[in-house]
Amino acid sequence: MSNNKMRATALIAIVVMSLLTTAVSGCGADDGEAQTPASGQAEILEVKVENDQYAAPDLDRAGMSVGDMDVFSGNAIKDGRKVGHGGGSCQVIHVDGEKITAQCLLTMELEHGSVTMQALWVRGSSPLTMAITGGTDAYRDARGTVRFWDIGTPNERVRAEIIR
């Protein structure tokens, strides 16, 4: 076989393996999250949120004011099965009449590590899009976005696009 044919065959093998890795990462066995994607590819995780604990410390004067918080925890549910858990807090940083803006910090623990997120949120708005700011273990170099809908309701759900 000529050098050009060997290079072409090797290139085709690399492309095919890359495509198979991409296909398998989104369609592997359902262990609650996609199989580990190659570096730089997005791992998509869509789950329902079941909140289990909540507190709203009123840190200043009575009523909503700067410094007040929402603190919460819950589980990530996929196909009726718990695939992760986490929680966080949203602290009020600005009050303008009924428009209340909070700085939110969350951590979601999954099978292969945790993902950290943060964003500003105007209370009551949906969806909330958060930046992935990092993580641990398999997610130590994570970036991307996480979007929450129907926050604080029985219908709360999440779609994470995790790039690592």
C-alpha positions as CSV (number, residue, x, y, z in Angstrom):
1,M,0.0,0.0,0.0
2,S,1.4,3.5,-0.9
3,N,2.1,6.1,1.7
4,N,-0.8,8.3,0.4
5,K,-3.2,5.4,0.7
6,M,-2.0,4.6,4.2
7,R,-2.4,8.2,5.3
8,A,-5.9,8.3,3.7
9,T,-6.9,5.1,5.4
10,A,-5.6,6.4,8.8
11,L,-7.4,9.7,8.3
12,I,-10.7,7.9,7.5
13,A,-10.3,5.7,10.6
14,I,-9.7,8.7,12.8
15,V,-12.8,10.5,11.4
16,V,-15.0,7.3,11.8
17,M,-13.8,6.8,15.4
18,S,-14.5,10.5,16.1
19,L,-18.0,10.2,14.7
20,L,-18.6,6.9,16.7
21,T,-17.4,8.6,19.9
22,T,-19.8,11.5,19.3
23,A,-22.7,9.1,18.5
24,V,-22.0,6.8,21.5
25,S,-21.6,9.7,23.9
26,G,-25.2,10.8,23.4
27,C,-26.7,7.3,23.0
28,G,-24.9,5.0,25.4
29,A,-26.4,3.0,28.2
30,D,-28.7,5.1,30.2
31,D,-26.9,5.5,33.5
32,G,-28.5,8.9,34.2
33,E,-26.1,10.9,32.1
34,A,-24.4,10.6,28.7
35,Q,-21.3,8.6,28.3
36,T,-18.1,10.5,28.7
37,P,-17.6,12.7,25.5
38,A,-14.3,13.5,24.0
39,S,-12.6,16.7,25.2
40,G,-14.3,19.8,23.9
41,Q,-17.6,18.0,23.1
42,A,-20.9,18.9,24.8
43,E,-22.4,16.4,27.2
44,I,-26.2,17.0,27.4
45,L,-28.0,16.3,30.6
46,E,-31.8,16.8,30.9
47,V,-33.3,16.1,34.3
48,K,-36.3,17.0,36.5
49,V,-35.6,18.7,39.8
50,E,-37.2,17.5,43.0
51,N,-36.5,20.1,45.7
52,D,-36.3,18.5,49.2
53,Q,-35.2,21.3,51.5
54,Y,-35.6,25.1,51.5
55,A,-35.0,28.0,53.8
56,A,-35.4,31.8,53.2
57,P,-33.4,33.6,55.9
58,D,-34.5,37.2,56.3
59,L,-31.2,38.8,57.2
60,D,-32.1,42.5,57.5
61,R,-35.3,44.4,58.1
62,A,-38.6,42.5,57.7
63,G,-39.5,41.9,54.0
64,M,-37.3,41.5,51.0
65,S,-34.0,43.4,51.3
66,V,-30.4,43.2,50.1
67,G,-28.7,40.2,51.8
68,D,-31.8,38.0,52.1
69,M,-31.4,34.5,50.8
70,D,-33.0,31.4,49.4
71,V,-31.1,28.3,50.3
72,F,-32.2,24.9,48.8
73,S,-31.2,21.4,48.0
74,G,-32.7,18.7,45.8
75,N,-32.3,15.7,43.5
76,A,-31.8,15.4,39.8
77,I,-34.3,12.8,38.4
78,K,-34.1,11.1,35.0
79,D,-36.6,8.5,33.9
80,G,-37.9,8.2,37.5
81,R,-34.4,7.5,38.9
82,K,-32.1,9.8,41.0
83,V,-29.0,10.6,39.0
84,G,-27.6,13.4,41.1
85,H,-28.2,15.8,43.9
86,G,-27.1,19.3,44.8
87,G,-28.2,22.7,46.0
88,G,-27.1,26.2,46.4
89,S,-28.2,29.7,47.4
90,C,-29.5,32.9,45.8
91,Q,-28.7,36.0,47.7
92,V,-30.5,39.3,47.0
93,I,-28.1,41.9,45.7
94,H,-30.6,44.5,44.4
95,V,-34.2,45.5,45.1
96,D,-36.0,47.8,42.8
97,G,-39.7,47.7,43.8
98,E,-41.0,44.3,42.8
99,K,-37.9,43.6,40.7
100,I,-35.6,41.6,42.9
101,T,-32.2,40.5,41.6
102,A,-30.2,37.7,43.2
103,Q,-26.7,36.2,42.8
104,C,-27.2,32.5,42.6
105,L,-24.5,29.8,43.2
106,L,-25.2,26.1,42.7
107,T,-23.4,22.8,42.8
108,M,-24.8,19.6,41.2
109,E,-23.1,16.3,42.2
110,L,-23.3,13.6,39.5
111,E,-21.9,10.1,39.2
112,H,-18.5,11.3,37.8
113,G,-18.0,14.5,39.8
114,S,-19.7,17.8,40.5
115,V,-20.5,20.8,38.3
116,T,-20.6,24.4,39.7
117,M,-22.8,27.2,38.3
118,Q,-23.5,30.8,38.9
119,A,-25.7,33.6,37.5
120,L,-27.8,36.7,38.3
121,W,-31.5,35.9,38.5
122,V,-34.5,38.2,38.6
123,R,-36.9,36.4,41.0
124,G,-39.8,34.9,39.2
125,S,-38.3,34.9,35.7
126,S,-38.0,31.7,33.7
127,P,-35.9,30.3,32.2
128,L,-32.7,31.0,34.2
129,T,-29.5,30.4,32.3
130,M,-26.4,29.8,34.4
131,A,-22.8,29.7,33.5
132,I,-20.9,26.5,34.3
133,T,-17.9,27.8,36.3
134,G,-16.0,24.5,36.8
135,G,-16.3,21.3,38.7
136,T,-14.5,18.3,40.2
137,D,-13.2,14.9,38.9
138,A,-14.4,14.3,35.4
139,Y,-15.8,17.9,35.3
140,R,-12.7,19.7,36.6
141,D,-12.4,21.7,33.3
142,A,-16.1,22.0,32.7
143,R,-17.7,25.0,31.1
144,G,-21.0,25.6,29.3
145,T,-24.5,26.5,30.3
146,V,-27.3,25.2,32.4
147,R,-30.9,26.3,31.9
148,F,-33.6,26.0,34.6
149,W,-37.4,26.2,33.9
150,D,-40.3,26.5,36.3
151,I,-38.0,27.2,39.3
152,G,-39.3,26.2,42.7
153,T,-42.4,24.3,41.2
154,P,-43.1,20.6,41.0
155,N,-42.4,21.0,37.2
156,E,-38.8,22.4,37.6
157,R,-36.5,21.0,35.0
158,V,-32.9,21.5,33.9
159,R,-30.9,21.1,30.6
160,A,-27.1,21.2,31.1
161,E,-24.7,21.5,28.1
162,I,-21.4,20.6,29.7
163,I,-18.2,21.1,27.7
164,R,-15.1,19.6,29.1
